[in-house]
Amino acid sequence: MKSMTGYASLEKIFPAFGQRVSLELKTLNSRYLEFKLKSPSEYSSLEPRILQEVKKYISRGFVELIISRERLAHSKASLLTLDDDAVARALREIGRVKRKFHIQGEVTLDHLLNALFVASSVFKKSDGDAAKRGEGFG
């Protein structure tokens, strides 16, 4: 590595979800490794896993990852077909989390769709080599 200062960005459109997801990665020279994630709340649970991946390649410096999501205005997301089994599993998992952490309130369609979107966005361990080649988001 010639410099610890850098910038990269990546954008991916998910037509089935009517979403555009953008990533920005900024790095600066620093004595210790500092990691900062700015993202929609539904991605916050990914921070430990992302930090683990960052540590594989970077041992020091300030690293900031910005994840943003935008709903596409003229998408065909209404053509989306959901897997009934996946929906049932997501509902069970949401219910389990609610009980475990004593969370009150009803599960809405928005909660369910966000859970399904996040679950489909999480990289499988077998995709690790693709991520190393910069293909993990495409």
Stockholm file with secondary structure:
# STOCKHOLM 1.0

chainA/1-138         MKSMTGYASLEKIFPAFGQRVSLELKTLNSRYLEFKLKSPSEYSSLEPRILQEVKKYISRGFVELIISRERLAHSKASLLTLDDDAVARALREIGRVKRKFHIQGEVTLDHLLNALFVASSVFKKSDGDAAKRGEGFG
#=GR chainA/1-138 SS CCCSCEEEEEEEEEGGGTEEEEEEEEEECCSSEEEEEECCGGGGGGHHHHHHHHHHHCSSEEEEEEEEEEECTTCCGGGCCCCHHHHHHHHHHHHHHHHHTTCCSCCCHHHHHHHHHHHHHSCCGGGHHHHHTTCTTC
#=GC SS_cons         CCCSCEEEEEEEEEGGGTEEEEEEEEEECCSSEEEEEECCGGGGGGHHHHHHHHHHHCSSEEEEEEEEEEECTTCCGGGCCCCHHHHHHHHHHHHHHHHHTTCCSCCCHHHHHHHHHHHHHSCCGGGHHHHHTTCTTC
//
